[in-house]
Amino acid sequence: MALEITDANFEAIVLKSDKPVIVDFWAVWCGPCRMVGPIVQEIGEDFSDKAVVGKLDVDNNPQSARNYGIRNIPTVLFFKNGEVVDKQVGAVPKQKLVEKLEALL
C-alpha cells in the first residue's frame, strides 16, 4: 500500500528514510495518474519491506511539487538517502517502475 505523502510529512517520510523511496506526484483530475495509481499501490505492497512507496497530491501539496519542479503529472521520483536519483514522467507499465526501484535496492 502507498503512503499518503504531504508537504507536512515529506521530510520525515521521504528525505529521512533509510530505504529507497518512490513518490508518485499525481492529481485527482489527471487521467494518466489514474492508470499509474493502482500500479504504485501494487509496488507498495510488493516492496513493503524493502522500500517506502507514497503518493503526493500536487493540488493539495503544492510546496513539494514546486520544490522538485514537477510540471507534468504523473511524475514518479525515486529517492535514495534523501536525494532524487531517478525519475519517470508519464504513464508507464509496472515493470518499468519496478526496474528503476530494484536498481536502488
C-alpha positions in Angstrom: 0.0 0.0 0.0 1.2 3.5 -0.8 1.5 6.1 2.0 -0.1 9.5 1.7 2.7 12.0 1.5 2.0 15.7 2.2 4.1 18.9 2.4 3.9 18.4 6.2 5.3 14.9 6.3 7.6 14.9 3.2 10.8 15.4 5.1 10.1 12.7 7.7 8.9 10.1 5.2 11.0 10.7 2.1 14.1 12.6 3.0 14.9 10.9 6.2 14.1 7.4 5.1 16.9 4.7 5.3 15.2 2.8 2.5 14.8 3.8 -1.1 11.6 5.9 -1.6 9.4 6.4 -4.7 6.9 9.2 -4.7 4.0 9.4 -7.2 3.1 13.1 -7.9 -0.5 13.0 -9.1 -3.9 14.8 -9.1 -7.5 13.6 -9.0 -8.3 15.2 -12.3 -5.4 13.6 -14.2 -6.4 10.6 -16.4 -2.9 9.1 -16.8 -2.5 9.4 -13.0 -5.5 7.1 -12.5 -3.7 4.5 -14.7 -0.4 4.8 -12.7 -2.1 4.9 -9.2 -3.0 1.2 -8.9 0.5 0.3 -10.2 2.1 2.4 -7.4 -0.3 0.7 -4.9 0.8 -2.7 -6.1 4.5 -1.8 -5.9 3.9 -0.5 -2.4 2.6 -3.9 -1.4 5.3 -5.9 -3.3 8.2 -3.9 -1.8 6.7 -3.0 1.7 9.7 -4.5 3.5 12.4 -3.0 1.1 11.2 0.4 0.1 8.9 3.3 1.0 6.2 4.0 -1.6 4.0 7.0 -1.5 1.6 9.3 -3.4 1.5 13.1 -3.2 -1.5 15.0 -4.5 0.0 18.1 -6.2 -3.1 20.1 -5.8 -3.2 19.7 -2.0 0.6 19.9 -1.6 2.0 22.5 -4.0 5.2 23.2 -2.0 6.7 19.7 -2.5 5.7 19.7 -6.2 7.3 23.2 -6.6 10.4 22.1 -4.7 11.1 19.3 -7.2 10.0 21.2 -10.3 7.0 18.9 -11.1 5.4 20.4 -14.2 3.9 17.2 -15.7 1.9 14.5 -13.9 2.1 11.7 -13.2 5.7 12.0 -12.3 7.4 9.4 -10.1 10.6 10.4 -8.3 13.0 7.9 -6.9 14.9 8.9 -3.8 17.9 7.3 -2.1 19.5 8.9 1.0 17.2 11.9 0.7 18.3 12.7 -2.9 16.5 12.3 -6.2 18.3 9.6 -8.1 15.8 8.8 -10.9 12.6 10.0 -12.4 9.8 8.7 -14.6 7.3 11.1 -16.3 4.1 9.8 -17.7 2.2 6.6 -17.5 4.4 3.5 -18.0 4.0 -0.2 -17.4 4.6 -1.5 -13.8 7.8 -3.3 -14.9 9.5 -0.1 -15.8 8.9 1.4 -12.3 9.9 -1.9 -10.7 13.2 -2.0 -12.6 14.1 1.5 -11.5 13.2 0.7 -7.9 15.2 -2.6 -7.9 18.2 -0.7 -9.2 18.2 1.2 -5.9 18.0 -1.8 -3.6 
